[in-house]
Amino acid sequence: MSLGGEHPVGRWQAGGIGPFELRHSALTRAAEDAAKTFTLMAYSGHTRVARLARYAGVSPEALARWLQGRDPARCR
């Protein structure tokens, strides 16, 4: 059953959090902690990067932190 464009499985009643939101959150946190793509794929069970990308996103803030840690000027 589809509920207003939501995932066909629907959402848990308590707070609108369901298994897909939890999966997305776990994979996003791992990606933001700099887990490698193949590690994320093994963790999630995805066999294609395009499928993994649906679940694992990186916030602009996490990307900025990652880039700051790799600034060549800081390595001097």
C-alpha positions as CSV (number, residue, x, y, z in Angstrom):
1,M,0.0,0.0,0.0
2,S,1.4,3.4,-0.9
3,L,0.7,6.4,1.4
4,G,1.0,9.7,-0.3
5,G,4.1,8.9,-2.3
6,E,5.9,7.3,0.7
7,H,7.7,4.0,0.3
8,P,5.2,1.2,-0.4
9,V,6.0,-0.5,2.9
10,G,4.7,2.6,4.7
11,R,6.1,4.1,7.9
12,W,6.0,3.0,11.5
13,Q,3.4,4.9,13.4
14,A,5.7,6.1,16.2
15,G,7.3,9.3,14.9
16,G,7.2,8.4,11.2
17,I,10.4,6.4,11.5
18,G,10.7,3.2,9.6
19,P,13.3,0.6,8.6
20,F,14.2,2.6,5.5
21,E,14.9,5.8,7.5
22,L,17.0,3.8,9.9
23,R,19.0,2.2,7.1
24,H,19.5,5.6,5.4
25,S,20.7,7.1,8.7
26,A,23.1,4.3,9.5
27,L,24.7,4.4,6.0
28,T,24.9,8.2,6.0
29,R,26.7,8.2,9.3
30,A,29.1,5.6,8.1
31,A,29.7,7.5,4.9
32,E,30.3,10.7,6.9
33,D,32.8,8.8,9.1
34,A,34.7,8.2,5.8
35,A,33.9,4.6,5.3
36,K,35.1,3.4,1.9
37,T,32.5,2.7,-0.8
38,F,33.2,-1.0,-0.8
39,T,32.8,-1.1,2.9
40,L,29.5,0.6,2.7
41,M,28.4,-1.8,-0.1
42,A,29.4,-4.8,2.1
43,Y,27.6,-3.3,5.1
44,S,24.4,-2.5,3.2
45,G,24.4,-5.6,0.9
46,H,24.2,-3.4,-2.3
47,T,26.1,-4.7,-5.3
48,R,25.9,-1.4,-7.3
49,V,27.1,2.0,-6.3
50,A,24.0,3.6,-7.8
51,R,21.8,1.7,-5.4
52,L,24.1,2.6,-2.4
53,A,23.8,6.3,-3.4
54,R,20.1,6.2,-2.7
55,Y,20.8,5.4,1.0
56,A,24.2,6.9,1.8
57,G,24.4,10.7,1.5
58,V,26.9,13.1,2.9
59,S,25.9,16.5,4.3
60,P,27.7,19.6,3.2
61,E,29.1,20.0,6.7
62,A,30.6,16.5,6.7
63,L,32.1,17.1,3.3
64,A,33.6,20.4,4.5
65,R,35.1,18.6,7.6
66,W,36.6,15.9,5.4
67,L,38.1,18.4,2.9
68,Q,39.5,20.5,5.8
69,G,41.4,17.4,7.0
70,R,43.0,16.9,3.6
71,D,44.1,20.5,3.1
72,P,47.7,20.4,1.9
73,A,48.5,23.6,3.7
74,R,47.8,21.9,7.0
75,C,50.3,19.2,6.3
76,R,53.3,21.5,6.3
